[in-house]
Amino acid sequence: MIELSPQLQIIVVDILFMVLVVGIVMWFRSWLGVQTRKLDRRFDALDASLKQLNQVQERLQGVCRTLTVVEPRSRGASSFSSLVDDEPAVVDEGSTAPPAVATRASGRSAGGPGESPTGAQQHQTYERARQLLAKGLSTQEVARMVDLGVAEVEVLKRMGQLARSSSR
């Protein structure tokens, strides 16, 4: 066997050590990339779920608003509307307060007798929402501008799309 000088042996061992370190670093970078991609997929799935939950929440708020308006009309003055009147009407924009409280704070009626908007007022509100949607504004912006629920504006948008597609 070839006998190497001590200096040459140190250089060979150093080179082998460097190759080992480079291999470990390359493996670690590869592993880190895989983990990053897994986390990105999880965040994407979480984002999609969050968007779906927000849509469900907006639709439920629209249904609750509708029910708070329809219920007192069908039974006269209800105990529910008296409970709502006892609650404070201060609601920050974007809060998660119950819809009846949010509608009272924003100036819309809570559904008591004689407080509901007239048919002409509702028609004007819906017509303005349709016009804003036709201009290309988002449903959230339109809902905020005309004081309707996002779910209601989404329904108006779908109705307009169906009307356009059926007229072709």
C-alpha positions as MATLAB code, in Angstrom:
seq = 'MIELSPQLQIIVVDILFMVLVVGIVMWFRSWLGVQTRKLDRRFDALDASLKQLNQVQERLQGVCRTLTVVEPRSRGASSFSSLVDDEPAVVDEGSTAPPAVATRASGRSAGGPGESPTGAQQHQTYERARQLLAKGLSTQEVARMVDLGVAEVEVLKRMGQLARSSSR';
ca = [
       0.000    0.000    0.000;
       1.063    3.523   -0.714;
       2.395    5.346    2.253;
       1.286    8.974    2.431;
       2.995   11.727    4.272;
       1.220   13.077    7.358;
       0.440   16.362    5.615;
      -1.121   14.573    2.663;
      -3.160   12.397    5.024;
      -4.541   15.524    6.745;
      -5.500   17.004    3.365;
      -7.287   13.780    2.313;
      -9.183   13.601    5.634;
     -10.128   17.289    5.304;
     -11.423   16.718    1.783;
     -13.469   13.702    2.923;
     -14.862   15.756    5.804;
     -15.809   18.599    3.422;
     -17.558   16.137    1.090;
     -19.491   14.750    4.060;
     -20.508   18.268    5.205;
     -21.601   19.248    1.678;
     -23.680   16.064    1.436;
     -25.387   16.771    4.762;
     -26.072   20.395    3.751;
     -27.561   19.292    0.409;
     -29.766   16.703    2.147;
     -30.919   19.303    4.684;
     -31.799   21.820    1.948;
     -33.756   19.150    0.121;
     -35.606   18.141    3.287;
     -36.318   21.792    4.118;
     -37.744   22.361    0.620;
     -40.090   19.377    1.010;
     -41.271   20.632    4.395;
     -41.812   24.141    3.017;
     -43.948   22.795    0.151;
     -46.006   20.740    2.629;
     -46.605   23.824    4.766;
     -47.536   25.862    1.688;
     -50.131   23.236    0.721;
     -51.536   23.283    4.246;
     -51.759   27.089    4.221;
     -53.498   26.999    0.831;
     -56.031   24.482    2.139;
     -56.537   26.603    5.253;
     -57.055   29.697    3.092;
     -59.674   27.909    0.990;
     -61.473   26.714    4.113;
     -61.417   30.211    5.570;
     -62.952   31.661    2.403;
     -65.695   29.041    2.465;
     -66.406   29.739    6.136;
     -66.607   33.478    5.434;
     -69.115   32.856    2.640;
     -71.206   30.646    4.915;
     -71.067   33.285    7.651;
     -72.204   36.015    5.254;
     -75.062   33.881    3.995;
     -76.139   33.026    7.533;
     -76.084   36.698    8.462;
     -78.302   37.450    5.481;
     -80.723   34.726    6.524;
     -80.747   36.018   10.108;
     -81.510   39.536    8.873;
     -84.315   38.195    6.743;
     -85.715   36.189    9.636;
     -85.568   39.154   12.007;
     -87.605   41.169    9.505;
     -90.069   38.385    8.627;
     -90.700   37.052   12.154;
     -92.122   40.253   13.702;
     -94.371   40.787   10.683;
     -95.870   37.333   11.036;
     -96.473   37.569   14.806;
     -96.850   41.297   15.353;
     -94.558   42.762   18.011;
     -92.446   39.890   19.232;
     -90.514   39.298   22.394;
     -87.391   38.944   20.225;
     -87.593   42.537   19.016;
     -88.016   43.761   22.594;
     -84.868   41.846   23.552;
     -82.977   43.436   20.677;
     -84.104   46.900   21.769;
     -82.575   46.282   25.219;
     -79.129   45.608   23.737;
     -76.703   48.449   23.057;
     -76.750   49.623   19.472;
     -73.044   50.473   19.235;
     -71.356   48.204   16.726;
     -67.970   48.702   15.114;
     -67.712   48.183   11.395;
     -66.671   44.609   10.664;
     -67.722   43.331   14.080;
     -69.294   39.967   14.663;
     -72.290   41.297   16.586;
     -75.670   39.644   16.020;
     -77.314   40.805   12.769;
     -80.269   42.466   14.474;
     -77.963   44.654   16.555;
     -75.784   45.426   13.549;
     -78.782   46.409   11.461;
     -80.118   48.747   14.154;
     -76.703   50.379   14.502;
     -76.368   50.893   10.766;
     -79.729   52.569   10.489;
     -81.691   49.652    9.086;
     -84.792   48.587   10.932;
     -84.757   45.748   13.409;
     -88.136   44.628   12.188;
     -90.531   46.269   14.616;
     -94.033   47.230   13.481;
     -94.052   50.336   11.324;
     -90.260   50.342   11.034;
     -89.831   48.266    7.900;
     -88.730   50.080    4.768;
     -91.408   50.611    2.180;
     -91.449   48.602   -1.002;
     -90.304   51.662   -2.941;
     -87.311   52.147   -0.621;
     -86.332   48.500   -0.938;
     -86.710   48.675   -4.708;
     -84.447   51.747   -4.833;
     -81.867   50.045   -2.626;
     -81.839   46.905   -4.762;
     -81.718   48.930   -7.979;
     -78.750   50.929   -6.686;
     -77.021   47.677   -5.723;
     -77.623   46.293   -9.237;
     -76.156   49.444  -10.775;
     -73.059   49.280   -8.575;
     -72.605   45.592   -9.403;
     -72.907   46.425  -13.095;
     -70.056   48.927  -12.645;
     -67.887   46.039  -11.438;
     -67.673   46.753   -7.698;
     -67.183   43.804   -5.375;
     -70.114   42.404   -3.412;
     -68.556   43.537   -0.123;
     -68.194   47.129   -1.343;
     -71.749   47.196   -2.707;
     -73.156   45.729    0.518;
     -71.389   48.371    2.563;
     -72.475   51.225    0.259;
     -76.182   50.327    0.071;
     -76.458   48.911    3.612;
     -77.413   45.364    2.607;
     -75.993   42.037    3.648;
     -73.262   40.531    1.493;
     -75.441   37.472    0.919;
     -78.255   39.677   -0.369;
     -75.885   41.402   -2.788;
     -74.556   38.021   -3.945;
     -78.135   36.931   -4.678;
     -78.714   40.123   -6.686;
     -75.488   39.500   -8.598;
     -76.481   35.910   -9.431;
     -79.958   37.021  -10.497;
     -78.391   39.578  -12.851;
     -76.054   36.968  -14.279;
     -78.939   34.548  -14.821;
     -81.017   37.255  -16.487;
     -78.141   38.123  -18.850;
     -77.449   34.487  -19.683;
     -81.119   33.675  -20.312;
     -81.570   36.712  -22.603;
     -78.824   35.508  -24.975;
];
